[in-house]
């Protein structure tokens, strides 16, 4: 990836030696995870090719991979649309998030360096400074959780959580749009970070799992229109 952004998409870098279709695939995955494309949004080869400044062939290959992963589906002969998860899939996804993020917090309590703990505290302060901006809170929340995963020092856990991000990208609107969720999430973050800083692995795992359980409650409220 080049790091340059065009209409919300990271432009592909042709000088990396990575096949063009792989670069397009990565760009689209990043766009899904960043919320640039949301459930129900339509993806057309020609439009994506224009936005990424590539031909349609690598886009077609990348979209085929997204469909094979269950991230997009046919839209009645008019391209593809980003899938929406049904209730059963949401419950399954959060069950795995609870297990994996609990494990990440436990390992982070054992392995996080002082600079990483400082970074977590800084991220939480930034999160609390944006309690009226759901989009920015969602971004900071992703960075905070990614920092915990990196601090866990476990490549296999990292791979599993990265794979889970594909499903998370299909959840739709952030739960930080639910009334009261931003402030309670901030409290949960603070307690979790302090457990990691105290090297209390049991407490860190318990708090991380509780944090995901509360996020699920907010997600269900969103889905039920409450």
Legacy VTK file of the C-alpha trace (Angstrom):
# vtk DataFile Version 3.0
C-alpha trace
ASCII
DATASET POLYDATA
POINTS 226 float
0.000 0.000 0.000
1.208 3.484 -0.724
-0.424 5.319 2.156
-1.928 7.827 -0.293
-5.694 8.155 -0.072
-8.141 8.752 -2.929
-11.840 9.175 -2.086
-11.299 7.348 1.201
-9.392 4.412 -0.349
-5.678 3.811 0.054
-4.130 3.827 -3.410
-2.126 0.764 -4.397
1.651 0.954 -4.706
2.894 -0.680 -7.913
6.537 -0.732 -6.755
6.257 -3.188 -3.853
6.426 -6.404 -5.880
3.033 -7.414 -4.499
0.575 -8.596 -7.191
-1.822 -5.814 -8.135
-4.890 -7.881 -7.263
-3.467 -8.471 -3.768
-2.893 -4.745 -3.287
-6.463 -4.014 -4.408
-7.770 -6.712 -2.061
-5.869 -5.188 0.862
-7.135 -1.717 0.025
-10.734 -2.935 -0.037
-10.310 -4.848 3.234
-8.907 -1.695 4.828
-11.859 0.293 3.491
-14.309 -2.209 4.969
-12.598 -2.172 8.353
-12.419 1.620 8.364
-16.125 1.928 7.575
-15.580 3.533 4.161
-17.750 0.741 2.790
-20.628 -0.319 5.045
-23.185 -3.131 5.003
-25.580 -2.565 2.105
-23.136 -0.416 0.114
-22.737 -1.377 -3.540
-19.361 -2.202 -5.077
-18.947 -1.959 -8.839
-15.798 -2.999 -10.670
-15.587 0.130 -12.789
-16.101 2.507 -9.872
-13.531 0.763 -7.658
-11.038 0.663 -10.530
-11.452 4.400 -11.091
-11.061 5.189 -7.396
-7.897 3.066 -7.106
-6.569 4.077 -10.546
-6.139 0.479 -11.720
-7.687 -1.676 -14.458
-10.821 -3.720 -13.847
-9.052 -7.108 -13.926
-7.310 -6.890 -10.506
-10.477 -5.372 -9.069
-12.519 -8.318 -10.379
-10.058 -10.743 -8.775
-10.097 -8.861 -5.466
-13.896 -8.721 -5.391
-13.985 -12.457 -6.055
-11.828 -13.011 -2.974
-14.090 -10.781 -0.882
-17.102 -12.802 -2.043
-15.325 -16.083 -1.209
-14.702 -14.754 2.301
-18.372 -13.916 2.695
-17.814 -10.155 2.925
-19.784 -9.197 -0.189
-22.596 -10.847 -2.132
-24.261 -10.473 -5.564
-26.752 -7.625 -5.892
-29.134 -8.914 -8.549
-26.882 -8.370 -11.547
-25.919 -4.856 -10.465
-22.526 -5.548 -8.954
-21.953 -6.636 -5.382
-23.065 -5.316 -2.003
-21.376 -5.465 1.373
-23.087 -8.150 3.445
-24.988 -7.569 6.661
-24.701 -10.088 9.491
-27.813 -11.760 10.814
-28.501 -12.136 14.538
-26.946 -15.597 14.817
-23.738 -14.403 13.125
-23.528 -11.369 15.411
-23.833 -13.553 18.518
-21.205 -15.966 17.195
-18.860 -13.083 16.362
-19.109 -11.500 19.801
-18.622 -14.884 21.482
-15.273 -15.200 19.699
-14.378 -11.559 20.393
-14.946 -12.140 24.087
-12.641 -15.166 24.142
-9.874 -13.694 21.981
-9.830 -10.185 23.429
-9.910 -11.624 26.923
-6.837 -13.683 26.046
-5.155 -10.619 24.540
-5.720 -8.610 27.731
-4.359 -11.453 29.882
-1.196 -11.695 27.792
-0.809 -7.918 27.619
-0.839 -7.803 31.440
2.105 -10.187 31.334
4.081 -8.660 28.472
3.167 -4.989 27.863
6.098 -2.600 28.055
5.860 0.701 29.989
5.724 2.701 26.711
2.828 0.540 25.523
0.948 1.136 28.755
1.591 4.870 28.393
0.283 4.681 24.833
-2.899 2.963 26.049
-3.470 5.705 28.610
-2.917 8.381 25.963
-5.400 6.678 23.643
-7.975 6.498 26.402
-7.545 10.220 27.125
-8.076 10.956 23.428
-11.140 8.717 23.442
-12.626 10.668 26.359
-11.870 13.948 24.586
-14.157 12.872 21.713
-17.222 11.573 23.529
-19.416 13.608 21.177
-17.873 12.130 18.003
-18.918 8.517 17.477
-16.793 8.073 14.349
-13.593 9.247 16.029
-14.347 7.182 19.120
-14.711 4.104 16.916
-11.340 4.805 15.292
-9.580 5.367 18.621
-11.229 2.273 20.053
-9.799 0.182 17.195
-6.330 1.594 17.772
-6.575 0.983 21.529
-7.609 -2.640 21.073
-4.941 -3.166 18.402
-2.351 -1.825 20.868
-3.455 -4.357 23.478
-3.156 -7.148 20.913
0.364 -6.074 19.937
1.323 -5.922 23.620
0.147 -9.522 24.017
3.178 -10.704 21.987
1.408 -13.671 20.406
1.451 -13.895 16.618
-1.228 -16.599 16.473
-3.642 -14.576 18.569
-2.881 -11.583 16.358
-3.723 -13.592 13.217
-6.980 -14.857 14.743
-8.085 -11.356 15.728
-7.113 -9.921 12.354
-9.327 -12.547 10.711
-12.138 -11.594 13.080
-11.861 -7.983 11.918
-13.438 -9.037 8.628
-16.626 -9.965 10.449
-16.485 -6.880 12.650
-16.427 -4.728 9.511
-19.886 -6.107 8.622
-21.521 -5.045 11.884
-22.654 -1.649 10.628
-22.961 1.538 12.729
-20.710 1.905 15.742
-22.169 1.102 19.159
-20.857 4.471 20.342
-23.998 5.960 18.816
-26.029 4.229 21.555
-26.978 6.564 24.378
-24.693 6.223 27.391
-22.295 3.795 25.721
-19.382 6.242 25.222
-19.044 7.102 28.915
-19.407 3.502 30.107
-16.898 2.325 27.489
-14.445 4.939 28.726
-14.816 3.643 32.286
-14.285 0.073 31.078
-11.176 1.103 29.142
-9.673 2.855 32.159
-10.213 -0.145 34.435
-8.791 -2.525 31.835
-5.683 -0.430 31.251
-4.996 -0.164 34.962
-5.330 -3.941 35.345
-2.780 -4.379 32.549
-0.487 -1.816 34.194
-0.815 -3.649 37.539
0.148 -6.948 35.832
-3.103 -8.458 37.076
-3.732 -10.956 34.285
-6.866 -12.487 35.817
-8.519 -9.112 36.298
-7.457 -7.873 32.860
-9.019 -10.878 31.153
-12.204 -10.586 33.207
-12.565 -6.872 32.431
-11.860 -7.364 28.723
-14.519 -10.051 28.478
-17.004 -7.872 30.366
-16.172 -4.991 28.009
-17.104 -7.115 24.977
-20.275 -8.331 26.704
-21.342 -4.702 27.213
-20.504 -3.920 23.598
-22.761 -6.803 22.542
-25.623 -5.421 24.623
-25.272 -2.090 22.842
-25.057 -3.842 19.463
-28.303 -5.686 20.140
-29.976 -2.414 21.125
-28.860 -0.939 17.797
-30.193 -3.913 15.882
-33.520 -3.704 17.697
-33.797 0.023 16.982
-33.685 1.059 20.626
LINES 1 227
226 0 1 2 3 4 5 6 7 8 9 10 11 12 13 14 15 16 17 18 19 20 21 22 23 24 25 26 27 28 29 30 31 32 33 34 35 36 37 38 39 40 41 42 43 44 45 46 47 48 49 50 51 52 53 54 55 56 57 58 59 60 61 62 63 64 65 66 67 68 69 70 71 72 73 74 75 76 77 78 79 80 81 82 83 84 85 86 87 88 89 90 91 92 93 94 95 96 97 98 99 100 101 102 103 104 105 106 107 108 109 110 111 112 113 114 115 116 117 118 119 120 121 122 123 124 125 126 127 128 129 130 131 132 133 134 135 136 137 138 139 140 141 142 143 144 145 146 147 148 149 150 151 152 153 154 155 156 157 158 159 160 161 162 163 164 165 166 167 168 169 170 171 172 173 174 175 176 177 178 179 180 181 182 183 184 185 186 187 188 189 190 191 192 193 194 195 196 197 198 199 200 201 202 203 204 205 206 207 208 209 210 211 212 213 214 215 216 217 218 219 220 221 222 223 224 225
